[in-house]
């Protein structure tokens, strides 16, 4: 978000956001002083020993029981604790993003099949690299830049504007060419870059109330139709990417095979079918390593989240294709 488009903060909001940011920057300062490996380890300890005991773990357990009804309580707790360890490490690694390298001495990122995305970009119709909140998801744009892929990342701004500016600065310092925010202006920018043959990175695993319902772990989940709609409209290549934490602050980024899809001519039906195919790829990645996914997000709608009355009719009338223009992406 540019300074010109930034919302005007009231005095009360400035005080509240300032207090929140002070605590955040104090913690980031500690992590920075410790160095990368120690910061990652401390973040993991805070996650699995402290944050694990907060009420948010109840939401994670609820989601896990919905996704994995066959798992017992012991298995669920192991995944929840592992999730908090990964999330804590991710936070601890933020001040050190510039230290991650895919090449050279002490490389911390192992990139597999980068040629699939780089090769797709040479077609000239743009590449949509989609992924989810796996491992430390901030590694993905770093890996893209160090593989020679010129890309922009779509993201949802953090609520606290002071923290958001700091996080964006960290991302841009690591090779990301551009950060695009969700919304109509962001969607127009995505179209422009794709038509120039550039790559767009999206995290598409979170709920969006303006999305479409497709299966995710056997349950209906509101999902952004943006990647499917953009690919169908422009002819861009859809490429799945998964990041896995290996040991401490080291990662493996795997670029999957580009998605093959033949349109039927019914755009709304095609968007739904392709979004279902994309979501199945995300589900398979979560199943392969559930402790590295963000289970504290409310991915599946509750009864009170389901639109009714005029809202339901309006949403149905919009259609999947038209929602692409408005939704952009679920962001990071």
ABEGO torsion letter per residue (X at the ends): XBAAABBBBBAAAAAAAAAAAAAAAAAAAAAAAAEAAAAAAAAAAAAAAAAAABAAAAAAAAAAAAABAABBAAAAAAAAAAAAAAAAAAAAAAAAAAABBABEBGBABBBBGAAAAAAAAAAGAEBBBBBBBBEBAAAAAAAAAAAGBBBBBBBBBBABAAAAAAAAAAAAAAGBABBBBBEAAAAAAAAAAAAAGBBBBBBAABBBAABBBBBBGGBBBBBBAAAAAAAAAAGBBBBBBBBBBABEABBBBBBBBBBBBBBAGBAAAAAAAAAAAAAAAAAAAAAABAAABBAABBABBBAAABBBEAAAAAAAAAEAAAAAAAAGBAEX
